[in-house]
Amino acid sequence: MHETASGALSAFDIAALLVVASALLGWFNHHFVKLPHVIGLTVMGALASIGLMVANALIPGITLDDWVARTLVDLNFTDTLLQGMLSFLLFAGALHVDLARLKVAWLPVLLLSTVGVVISTVLVGLAMWGMGLLLGLSVAPIWYFVFGALIAPTDPVSVLGVLREENVPASLQSAVAGESLFNDGVGIVIFTILLGAAVTGADFSLSEGARLFAIEAGGGVLVGLVFGYIGYRALASMDEYTLEVLITLAIVMGGYALCSYFHISGPLAMAVAGLLIGNQGVTFAMSDVTRDYVLKFWELVDELLNSVLFLLIGLEMIALVPGVDEMILGLAAIPLTLAARAVGIVVSTKAIPAARLQDKGAGRVLWWGGLRGGISIALALSLPAGETRELILAATFAAVLFSVLVQRATLGRLIERLKEQHAPAVEDAPTRSVH
């Protein structure tokens, strides 16, 4: 392996270790543990972290946990996810969303990914602030709302993974998939605005926050439309699958880099671009051969990054040694985030008659399917060092692990039960044959 002058592993070595570990643990889980792939990698990553900490405590001279922690710091999980993985994951996920179906459910998706995220941020922030007062924590109130913003987005990796396994009704599938794609971008924008106010100590202004939100979110959507359209025209001008795969890569990497440079929402840009390419591009600009190669390429990218991401989530537990306050706050975060999610769904889908979802049990699927994942972890790890960061990390890890280990594991069963209860109303719907 190659080490830098400071003794740290190179980026290639870290990537190699993660891919090899993901492959080995995935193989072991497939043959012996037999948990769902995402859950298995998260569990084994967490168990590996715990094992390293126990070995370090019991065996003198063993410092593997320190080495893993340093390696994860060198990797910079936050930048790796937010500036690298997320662009690919959102584009790959958006490729499989039927835009025609999404148009039917556009109003609930819009409200869930905007109003729902804002409501969840506010309610979680207020409730966690109250918990902080009960515990006597000396944390500025705005930090609780920062936590509310980072825990509000649902994780497209987990949500779309379940939807690919279960034949949910097409309209509900579009609502869940659409929300999971767009609320990431909205949540990250809100988080960035609140974090800026928390770090600088400036008074938070709703008008200034709304202005920044409009710039970042609107700019991201615009970039996604422009890059998606340019990519569509380029794809339609040829029939060469190797070059067309390269063009889709260029859309993702070039578009996201441009958004980062101008400080606008890259996640929203990639969701929009993926929708355009996955619908207009796949239908009108690709031959059957090219379509097969492009979709399979992005399925492979999605699966690889999915594996590495959830292994990283498990390994990141090694960076957290919770105290009593952290454990109490973490346990409280689980029901509080679930309750806030429920309120956000009710307001978003029932306050306006036109936004109501017709599928029986849709609210329960949206609620229990509001899984948290790597995005929340990455945002929490990006916070400045200090006691406040440790408290928020503990709360974030608790909510994410509950999502992955409990909600993700039981969501399929919930959907099956709802199908049995409402058989005439929730019959299996065919998915798009092209995907």
Helices and strands as residue ranges (DSSP letters): H 11-28, I 29-33, H 37-58, H 64-75, H 77-80, I 81-85, H 86-94, H 99-104, H 106-113, H 115-135, H 141-151, H 156-165, H 170-200, H 206-236, H 241-262, H 266-276, I 277-281, H 282-284, H 288-315, G 316-319, H 324-350, G 353-355, H 362-368, H 374-381, H 387-402, I 403-407, H 408-421
